[in-house]
Amino acid sequence: MESSQKAPITFPHISYTSISKDVQHPVAGRVTGTIPKWLCGNFFRLGPGKFEVGKQQFDHWFDGFAMIHRYKIKQGAVTYDHKLIQSEGYKSAQRCGQLTNVGFGTVTYPDPCKSLFHRFMSYFEIPATDNCNVNLMVLGKDMFALTESYTIQKINDRTLDTEESIDIRKYVPLIAQTAHPHTAADGTVYNMGTSVDYRIRYNIIEIPPKTIKGSGGGDLNRASVLSRITCPGIHPSYFHSFGITSNFVVFVEQPLTINAFRALTFRLLGNPMDSCLDWNPAKRTYFHLIRRDTGEHVKTRYSAKAFFTLHHVNAFEQDGHVVVDMCCYENVDVLNFFKIKNMKTGFIPETDNKPMRFVLPIIEAENIGTSKEQLVTLAGSDARAYLTSIDHVYVEPEMISDVSVEVPQINYASYNGKPYRYFYGLGYGLQTLLKVDISTKTSTSWREVDWFPSEPIFVESPNAQQEDEGVILSSVIHLKGEQPPFLLILNAKTFTEVARAEIPVDVVYGMHGMFVPDCV
């Protein structure tokens, strides 16, 4: 097993240097190796692509203007193109010659092109951004770019043009949502977001599939609130992702909270949005289980020692338990890593994250027994759970790998919400691709010095008989931008290189992405 270690990180210079021009016409990649003939479709990537306007530069990587990338794979060949998403925030910044959109870690000011009255009033609006630079979602035949606000951008998957900016508040009452929705086996899309009326609530959104045969994922016009979880105070938890199983939605309410008072005044005081976050390590993390069929809450409450998570790995049900796997941190220092000044100097967070497994026993509280009784009976699991009151269970996780892993991915199409064995991610300062075997708690890696791979995306091979039959796709860029970037294709089973396609234009580092089959 490879051990976790800290090594100096200098993030690729090309990742925070603006690429101002779109690649209007796909350029051909130079392929070495042999791309499987069955692999045909579009590998989309999304992330920040432009970091300054005039002489002003964003202070945080999360704030860069969104760019969508596409690697088109067909008949053993690869082409590449990218375009900046034409959000209102991007267009107003270009029009006015300065940063005007709301930033996570950058102080920005109201649009100077607006009237004095509108600029003044914008200080008191609930801030939101339409700079959708985090992740992608497919509903039916339509693709959307997402961030964590109530705005999504419809993207033409053929031309990469921005077609429409959509305010999801027209469909469901949210002021924020995650950029990590889930698509169930029946095509239903689930997401979570926060709403405010007389209370702050966490909402589970259900988007049923389109009724047209073969049309794929959810229909936004039929979106509804499946269930609501009431926030216990006025400062809601920050959450970036959640989990689903065959029967449940799993929401993790962590003690990183959004200070409601600072959220209303941070722009007036000249602070960035991340100044609104409060880390409360003395508080617990809570798990909520909600039935997907009825929206009812499981009455038993579950809690654990404070931790911070960005990404769930997977969740599933087994032998009367709900198993929840996440990449967990002891604190929130990782958010500071993505400040541009820290990316340039090689800042290292104080704590590594570890993939952890929490096992929640699904039993009636009155039948649990004494508080000293260990409730987890799942074979092979070292996780623990204890009754602390008539309806409350305290859970202690087990580590499923001792390597630090982020942006975890699985064989989503066949194993999301189900028992699984493998997941893939980035480790060792985000410079290494990892394959983690949960059953043996071992890992396999791919790494080339001075190269940075992107989040690995698993594509299952046709008629696969085993979980890891397929390939891994990753967009790889050079540390100093001195060598051409390339699309890497690995055999997922052996984790060895199958092929690569060298790209003759600059490619920036991205956040998340997806592969969409297209063999027409």
C-alpha angles and dihedrals in degrees: 000000000000114000125227114252137173117237130173111273124206107178117226110279090221089063096070098030113096123249101203101178128071121228094238097183123039114255122215120248122222105240124209119182123018123296112213111257092228092060106094128143144067124306104203124195128187131193147109113318108165123043107178144043115201106320095337121098131189114251095211129051091222089066100059117121112269121261127184120211130195132196107190112203120193135148093350094308131107132207127183137204138156140191137190113246110246098228121164088246091056094044094048091049091052092045095049098035095235142073111281107155124097111267132205095216102005127086108233132172135217119286105280089207090069125084119274090251094052091046091052094047092048089068088070100044122105099260120241136162132213091199094117102193104139115073147343132243132190120212112181105313094335128096124210134191115223141199128166098276131085093266125090127182122224110221127198102233091204099051101018088230120148104246106175143358110222127198105211090201085082087069107027132014102253133138092185138011139182122264090221108077120171128228115209125213092262092055096258112142120214129194138163131224145159126255133185127209119128087327135030111249139183109226129204108212122206121197110187119215121265114268093227108103113252094008094121128211135024133325111230091204089066096048116135142165108265095186143345131221115200116228108234093225142011096274109075125211119256113236130178101182143000139196140246132200131184091281108012146057109219117211120184113204104200129190094250100104138183111237103228095205094051091044089063097046109029094101092048089052093047096247131135121248094255088066086076093066121099122192112209108187093172091064127079132248115239130210121210123195118198124183113242094211099051107012090236119148121238103244096220112091120217128199139172140184113291116281137153125231135178101177135038115212098200143310131212145159124250133166096340096319137101110222117204120190120192142160102248134196129196091223141359099261090117089076089066091056090074095058105115094235090054094046088055096049100040101252112190121207114239093240134038119221122241131202105248133187122215117192117202115194112221104215137126109272095226090057097050100094129210126357091244093061117105104231102192110096097164109135115250095009125127093190116115139207132187135187111243098172138359093284105016129090124190113210131202118197133222124224112246094191134007093218120097108244134179137182091026119201133186138186085286099178094059106021110033108125091008136094108281141173110206138050133174132212150132122289144165098049093330088289098107134065111223136196111197122200105205095192093059097024090229131127139211122206145200119201141156119190115256093011126112119205123201128233107305116244119203119219115190118226119236115275092006114185098187133050096245098045103124142051138288119228122202134166108225126198133183121252094237098025089244096126130047117268120241144198109243122208117193131185099246094211098051096023090224127133117271099174145331133207116211112217119214096212135061117279122192127215114268138203109222140346149166143221117237115193115231116167098157 
